[in-house]
């Protein structure tokens, strides 16, 4: 994608709902790619939760997440080296920090306090709030009434979940919820920065993996993090490697980009509303988690809000 102006950037961030991108077989392939992406996201949330309950550390999960994509996509980074030098440094920082180590550590820290259903609800659910806030405050973008209604529904769902968390018996679920909201903010920064940079998706993913891997190795050398890989079974290590490196690190780099190109950002975002539902369903047999009443109401509000804010209804009409 070529370098875009500020207005064009926000056009990509909020692709108009009336823009038809694919039809026929391409549309069905796009829907399939979006559904695969959502399934991987839900599986990733459960795998991070399982990792926090084992001897694996956040460093272990993160290094598996970023090291393999960094090595596999290094040729794309090299091919785009000239374009990288033309991107503002703050934009590159937004890419590598937004979906890199800060995002991963916030997500992992939240898993230590809150259930997977909260992570699936708050990380992808509050994402449209932060994107819209950046669009309005930084790029002065207007918001349509139906989108504003959707954002209000998302906010209502988040507030409902936080209030219930504050009243929960454990007393610390709210800490996990705040970590998840912080992770969602970083993901929004990543998305906006990626649009501004105008880099090839595989090159941006490779750069993200490379910088994150170097940062993780630096933290390990300074004694800021530790590894517990030697303390877990080979089967558990293989499971985490498959999810973190292959599914999330590599496969979603293709499936998410294909869904965006085929369906548009608004339809893909609406498909993302399935993430908390699938994550909660997977967590029931694997983690013996139950869906609380607060999470149920929050899920309904946020899911409805994402559909409205993404422009899906207008697109279908």
C-alpha positions as CSV (number, residue, x, y, z in Angstrom):
1,X,0.0,0.0,0.0
2,X,1.4,3.4,-0.9
3,X,1.9,6.2,1.6
4,X,-1.4,7.9,2.2
5,X,-2.4,11.3,3.4
6,X,-4.0,11.8,6.8
7,X,-7.5,11.8,5.3
8,X,-6.8,8.7,3.2
9,X,-5.4,7.0,6.3
10,X,-8.7,7.5,8.2
11,X,-10.6,6.3,5.1
12,X,-8.7,3.0,5.5
13,X,-9.2,3.0,9.2
14,X,-13.0,3.5,8.8
15,X,-13.7,2.1,5.3
16,X,-17.1,3.4,4.3
17,X,-19.8,0.8,4.7
18,X,-21.1,1.5,1.2
19,X,-17.9,0.4,-0.5
20,X,-18.4,-3.1,-1.9
21,X,-15.1,-4.9,-2.1
22,X,-15.9,-8.5,-3.1
23,X,-18.7,-10.5,-4.4
24,X,-19.3,-14.1,-5.5
25,X,-16.7,-16.7,-4.5
26,X,-14.3,-13.9,-3.3
27,X,-16.9,-12.8,-0.8
28,X,-17.3,-16.4,0.6
29,X,-13.5,-16.8,0.8
30,X,-13.3,-13.5,2.6
31,X,-16.0,-14.6,5.1
32,X,-14.1,-17.9,5.6
33,X,-10.8,-16.0,6.2
34,X,-12.5,-13.7,8.7
35,X,-14.0,-16.7,10.6
36,X,-10.7,-18.5,10.7
37,X,-9.1,-15.3,12.1
38,X,-11.7,-15.0,14.8
39,X,-11.3,-18.7,15.8
40,X,-7.5,-18.2,16.1
41,X,-8.0,-15.1,18.2
42,X,-10.3,-17.0,20.6
43,X,-7.8,-19.9,20.7
44,X,-5.0,-17.5,21.4
45,X,-6.8,-16.0,24.4
46,X,-7.4,-19.4,25.9
47,X,-3.8,-20.4,25.3
48,X,-2.5,-17.3,27.1
49,X,-4.7,-18.2,30.0
50,X,-3.4,-21.7,30.1
51,X,0.1,-20.4,29.9
52,X,-0.4,-18.2,33.0
53,X,-1.6,-21.3,34.9
54,X,1.5,-23.3,34.0
55,X,5.2,-22.9,34.6
56,X,5.5,-21.0,31.3
57,X,6.2,-17.3,31.8
58,X,5.0,-14.3,29.8
59,X,8.5,-14.2,28.2
60,X,8.1,-17.8,27.0
61,X,4.7,-17.1,25.3
62,X,5.9,-13.8,23.8
63,X,9.2,-15.2,22.4
64,X,7.2,-18.0,20.7
65,X,4.7,-15.4,19.4
66,X,7.3,-13.1,17.8
67,X,10.6,-15.0,17.1
68,X,9.3,-17.4,14.4
69,X,7.4,-14.7,12.4
70,X,10.5,-12.5,12.7
71,X,12.7,-15.1,11.1
72,X,10.1,-16.2,8.5
73,X,9.3,-12.7,7.4
74,X,12.7,-11.2,7.5
75,X,13.1,-11.2,3.7
76,X,10.0,-9.0,3.4
77,X,11.5,-6.6,5.9
78,X,14.7,-6.4,3.9
79,X,12.8,-5.9,0.6
80,X,10.9,-2.9,2.2
81,X,14.0,-1.4,3.9
82,X,13.8,1.8,1.8
83,X,10.1,2.3,2.7
84,X,10.9,1.8,6.4
85,X,13.3,4.8,6.3
86,X,10.6,7.1,4.9
87,X,8.1,6.2,7.7
88,X,8.1,8.6,10.7
89,X,9.8,7.2,13.8
90,X,6.8,7.7,15.9
91,X,4.7,5.7,13.5
92,X,7.1,2.8,13.6
93,X,7.1,3.0,17.4
94,X,3.3,2.8,17.3
95,X,3.5,-0.4,15.2
96,X,6.1,-2.2,17.3
97,X,4.7,-1.1,20.6
98,X,1.0,-1.3,19.8
99,X,1.0,-5.0,18.9
100,X,4.3,-5.9,20.4
101,X,5.7,-6.5,23.9
102,X,3.5,-4.0,25.8
103,X,0.3,-5.4,24.3
104,X,1.3,-9.0,25.0
105,X,2.4,-8.3,28.6
106,X,-0.8,-6.4,29.3
107,X,-2.9,-9.2,27.9
108,X,-1.0,-11.8,29.9
109,X,-1.1,-9.8,33.1
110,X,-4.9,-9.4,32.8
111,X,-5.3,-13.2,32.5
112,X,-3.9,-13.6,36.0
113,X,-6.9,-11.8,37.4
114,X,-9.8,-12.1,35.0
115,X,-11.4,-14.9,33.0
116,X,-11.1,-15.5,29.3
117,X,-14.6,-14.3,28.7
118,X,-13.6,-10.8,30.0
119,X,-10.5,-10.8,27.7
120,X,-12.5,-11.7,24.7
121,X,-15.0,-9.0,25.5
122,X,-12.7,-6.1,26.4
123,X,-9.7,-6.5,24.1
124,X,-11.5,-6.6,20.7
125,X,-14.7,-5.1,22.1
126,X,-13.3,-1.7,23.3
127,X,-11.0,-1.5,20.2
128,X,-13.6,0.5,18.2
129,X,-13.8,3.1,21.0
130,X,-10.1,3.9,21.0
131,X,-10.0,3.9,17.2
132,X,-12.9,6.3,17.0
133,X,-11.4,8.5,19.7
134,X,-8.1,8.7,17.8
135,X,-10.0,9.5,14.6
136,X,-12.0,12.3,16.2
137,X,-9.2,13.9,18.4
138,X,-6.3,13.5,16.1
139,X,-7.7,13.4,12.6
140,X,-10.9,15.4,13.2
141,X,-13.1,12.8,11.6
142,X,-16.9,13.1,12.0
143,X,-19.0,10.3,13.4
144,X,-22.3,9.3,12.0
145,X,-25.3,8.9,14.4
146,X,-25.5,5.1,14.0
147,X,-21.8,4.8,14.7
148,X,-22.1,7.0,17.7
149,X,-25.0,4.8,19.0
150,X,-22.8,1.7,18.5
151,X,-19.9,3.3,20.4
152,X,-22.3,4.2,23.2
153,X,-23.5,0.6,23.4
154,X,-19.9,-0.6,23.6
155,X,-19.2,1.9,26.4
156,X,-22.3,0.7,28.2
157,X,-21.2,-2.9,28.0
158,X,-17.7,-2.1,29.3
159,X,-19.1,-0.1,32.2
160,X,-21.5,-2.9,33.0
161,X,-18.7,-5.4,33.1
162,X,-16.4,-3.2,35.2
163,X,-19.2,-2.5,37.8
164,X,-19.9,-6.2,38.1
165,X,-16.2,-6.9,38.4
166,X,-15.8,-4.4,41.3
167,X,-18.6,-6.2,43.1
168,X,-17.3,-9.7,42.4
169,X,-16.3,-11.9,45.2
170,X,-12.6,-12.2,44.1
171,X,-12.1,-8.5,44.5
172,X,-9.3,-8.4,41.8
173,X,-11.2,-9.2,38.6
174,X,-11.3,-5.4,37.9
175,X,-7.5,-5.3,37.7
176,X,-7.5,-7.8,34.9
177,X,-10.3,-5.8,33.1
178,X,-8.1,-2.7,33.3
179,X,-5.2,-4.6,31.8
180,X,-7.4,-5.8,29.0
181,X,-8.6,-2.3,28.3
182,X,-4.9,-1.1,28.2
183,X,-4.1,-3.9,25.7
184,X,-7.0,-2.8,23.5
185,X,-5.7,0.8,23.5
186,X,-2.3,-0.4,22.3
187,X,-3.9,-2.5,19.6
188,X,-5.8,0.6,18.4
189,X,-2.5,2.5,18.3
190,X,-1.0,-0.3,16.2
191,X,-3.9,-0.2,13.7
192,X,-3.7,3.5,13.2
193,X,0.1,3.5,13.0
194,X,-0.1,0.7,10.4
195,X,-2.5,2.7,8.3
196,X,-0.3,5.8,8.5
197,X,2.9,3.9,7.7
198,X,1.6,2.5,4.4
199,X,3.9,-0.6,4.7
200,X,3.3,-3.9,3.2
201,X,1.5,-6.1,5.7
202,X,4.1,-8.9,5.8
203,X,6.9,-6.4,6.1
204,X,5.1,-4.7,9.0
205,X,4.5,-8.0,10.7
206,X,8.1,-9.0,10.2
207,X,9.3,-5.7,11.6
208,X,7.0,-6.1,14.6
209,X,8.3,-9.6,15.3
210,X,12.0,-8.6,14.8
211,X,11.9,-5.6,17.2
212,X,9.8,-7.5,19.8
213,X,12.2,-10.5,19.7
214,X,15.2,-8.2,20.2
215,X,13.5,-6.4,23.1
216,X,12.6,-9.7,24.7
217,X,16.1,-11.0,24.4
218,X,17.4,-7.7,25.9
219,X,15.0,-8.1,28.9
220,X,16.2,-11.7,29.4
221,X,19.8,-10.7,29.4
222,X,19.2,-7.9,32.0
223,X,17.4,-10.4,34.2
224,X,14.0,-8.6,33.9
225,X,12.3,-11.7,32.7
226,X,12.8,-15.5,33.1
227,X,11.9,-18.7,31.2
228,X,10.1,-21.8,32.4
229,X,10.2,-23.8,29.2
230,X,12.3,-26.5,30.8
231,X,9.6,-27.1,33.5
232,X,6.7,-28.0,31.2
233,X,5.9,-31.1,29.2
234,X,6.8,-31.4,25.5
235,X,3.1,-31.7,24.6
236,X,2.2,-28.4,26.3
237,X,5.2,-26.7,24.8
238,X,4.2,-28.0,21.3
239,X,0.6,-26.7,21.9
240,X,1.7,-23.2,22.8
241,X,4.2,-23.1,20.0
242,X,1.6,-24.1,17.5
243,X,-0.9,-21.4,18.7
244,X,1.5,-18.6,19.4
245,X,4.0,-19.0,16.5
246,X,2.1,-20.7,13.7
247,X,-1.5,-19.7,14.1
248,X,-1.3,-16.2,15.6
249,X,2.2,-15.3,14.4
250,X,1.9,-16.4,10.8
251,X,-1.5,-17.6,9.7
252,X,-3.5,-14.6,11.0
253,X,-1.1,-12.3,9.2
254,X,-2.5,-13.7,6.0
255,X,-6.1,-14.5,6.9
256,X,-6.8,-11.1,8.6
257,X,-5.3,-9.2,5.6
258,X,-7.3,-11.3,3.1
259,X,-10.5,-10.7,5.1
260,X,-9.8,-6.9,5.1
261,X,-9.2,-6.9,1.4
262,X,-12.2,-9.0,0.5
263,X,-14.8,-7.8,3.0
264,X,-13.6,-4.4,4.1
265,X,-12.7,-3.2,7.6
266,X,-16.3,-2.7,8.7
267,X,-17.4,-6.3,7.9
268,X,-14.3,-7.8,9.3
269,X,-14.7,-5.8,12.5
270,X,-18.2,-7.1,12.9
271,X,-17.0,-10.7,12.4
272,X,-14.6,-9.9,15.3
273,X,-17.6,-9.6,17.6
274,X,-17.7,-13.4,17.6
275,X,-14.4,-13.5,19.4
276,X,-15.7,-13.3,23.0
277,X,-18.4,-15.8,22.2
278,X,-16.0,-18.4,20.9
279,X,-13.4,-17.7,23.6
280,X,-16.0,-18.2,26.3
281,X,-17.2,-21.4,24.7
282,X,-13.7,-22.8,24.4
283,X,-12.9,-21.8,28.0
284,X,-15.8,-23.7,29.4
285,X,-14.4,-27.2,28.7
286,X,-10.7,-26.4,28.8
287,X,-10.6,-24.0,31.8
288,X,-13.8,-24.9,33.6
289,X,-14.9,-21.3,33.4
290,X,-18.5,-20.1,33.6
291,X,-20.0,-17.0,32.0
292,X,-21.2,-14.6,34.6
293,X,-24.4,-12.6,34.3
294,X,-22.3,-9.4,34.0
295,X,-20.2,-10.9,31.2
296,X,-23.4,-11.9,29.5
297,X,-24.9,-8.4,29.5
298,X,-21.6,-6.9,28.6
299,X,-21.3,-9.3,25.7
300,X,-24.7,-8.3,24.4
301,X,-24.0,-4.6,24.6
302,X,-20.5,-4.8,23.1
303,X,-21.5,-7.2,20.4
304,X,-24.5,-5.0,19.4
305,X,-22.3,-1.9,19.5
306,X,-19.6,-3.4,17.3
307,X,-22.1,-4.3,14.7
308,X,-23.6,-0.8,14.7
309,X,-20.3,1.0,14.9
310,X,-18.7,-1.0,12.1
311,X,-21.4,-0.1,9.6
312,X,-22.5,-3.6,8.9
313,X,-26.2,-2.9,8.9
314,X,-25.8,0.0,6.4
315,X,-23.5,-2.2,4.3
316,X,-26.0,-5.1,4.1
317,X,-28.9,-2.7,3.3
